[in-house]
């Protein structure tokens, strides 16, 4: 397994770096264009959700023979506000339809995509 680690300030202008990195790594692994686009959407949505409530994010790309796992680590992943929490539950359902698996934990969101 190969790992790539990126740590970014929690600012929207760094989202493009993550999208490009995600696309580049997935393309290098042989993912088709549709899966690459899905991964870019997934990383964008997850990071956009956790940006406002964190100072810094750490993203780990774990590349195996037939899958990529992208882990987004933050001090806080979920909102305590009921309305925002409800919005995220809807977003989770949409994201789950794009990824082979997506796991939301206290300080980490993991996106798993098989080739």
QUIFENVEN-V973832 format. One record per residue. RES is the residue in three letters. PHI is phi in radians with two decimals (NA if undefined). PSI is psi in whole degrees, -180 to 180 (NA if undefined). Layout:
RES&PHI&PSI ; RES&PHI&PSI
This chain:
UNK&NA&136 ; UNK&-1.84&145 ; UNK&-2.20&142 ; UNK&-2.20&131 ; UNK&-2.05&133 ; UNK&-2.28&133 ; UNK&-2.09&125 ; UNK&-2.24&152 ; UNK&-1.15&153 ; UNK&-1.43&72 ; UNK&-2.32&138 ; UNK&-1.01&-30 ; UNK&-1.13&-15 ; UNK&-1.54&-6 ; UNK&-1.06&-37 ; UNK&-1.09&-36 ; UNK&-1.07&-43 ; UNK&-1.19&-40 ; UNK&-1.10&-44 ; UNK&-1.16&-42 ; UNK&-1.11&-45 ; UNK&-1.04&-48 ; UNK&-1.10&-42 ; UNK&-1.12&-47 ; UNK&-1.16&-43 ; UNK&-1.14&-40 ; UNK&-1.11&-44 ; UNK&-1.07&-32 ; UNK&-1.41&-9 ; UNK&1.66&15 ; UNK&-1.16&146 ; UNK&-1.34&167 ; UNK&-1.05&-36 ; UNK&-1.13&-43 ; UNK&-1.18&-36 ; UNK&-1.08&-45 ; UNK&-1.11&-41 ; UNK&-1.06&-43 ; UNK&-1.11&-39 ; UNK&-1.12&-41 ; UNK&-1.12&-45 ; UNK&-1.03&-50 ; UNK&-1.13&-38 ; UNK&-1.08&-48 ; UNK&-1.15&-44 ; UNK&-1.13&-48 ; UNK&-1.16&-41 ; UNK&-1.04&-35 ; UNK&-1.20&-40 ; UNK&-1.64&-13 ; UNK&-0.95&-52 ; UNK&-1.12&-20 ; UNK&-1.91&16 ; UNK&-2.43&156 ; UNK&-1.56&-29 ; UNK&-2.66&150 ; UNK&-2.19&146 ; UNK&-2.10&128 ; UNK&-2.08&127 ; UNK&-2.04&124 ; UNK&-1.77&118 ; UNK&-1.93&116 ; UNK&-1.90&121 ; UNK&-1.99&180 ; UNK&-0.90&-49 ; UNK&-2.11&10 ; UNK&-2.68&158 ; UNK&-2.16&136 ; UNK&-2.07&126 ; UNK&-1.98&118 ; UNK&-1.92&125 ; UNK&-1.87&111 ; UNK&-1.74&137 ; UNK&-2.60&162 ; UNK&-1.14&-32 ; UNK&-2.51&132 ; UNK&-1.86&-43 ; UNK&-1.71&156 ; UNK&-1.64&148 ; UNK&-1.60&-16 ; UNK&-1.16&125 ; UNK&-1.02&-41 ; UNK&-1.16&-45 ; UNK&-1.18&-35 ; UNK&-1.11&-41 ; UNK&-1.11&-41 ; UNK&-1.08&-40 ; UNK&-1.20&-33 ; UNK&-1.09&-39 ; UNK&-1.15&-44 ; UNK&-1.08&-39 ; UNK&-1.05&-40 ; UNK&-1.12&-42 ; UNK&-1.15&-46 ; UNK&-1.09&-37 ; UNK&-1.09&-29 ; UNK&-1.31&-22 ; UNK&-1.56&-35 ; UNK&-1.67&157 ; UNK&-1.21&-33 ; UNK&-2.76&144 ; UNK&-2.49&129 ; UNK&-2.16&125 ; UNK&-1.81&121 ; UNK&-2.13&-178 ; UNK&-1.02&-44 ; UNK&-2.20&16 ; UNK&-2.68&141 ; UNK&-2.08&125 ; UNK&-1.94&129 ; UNK&-1.95&126 ; UNK&-2.12&129 ; UNK&-2.33&125 ; UNK&-1.58&148 ; UNK&-1.49&NA
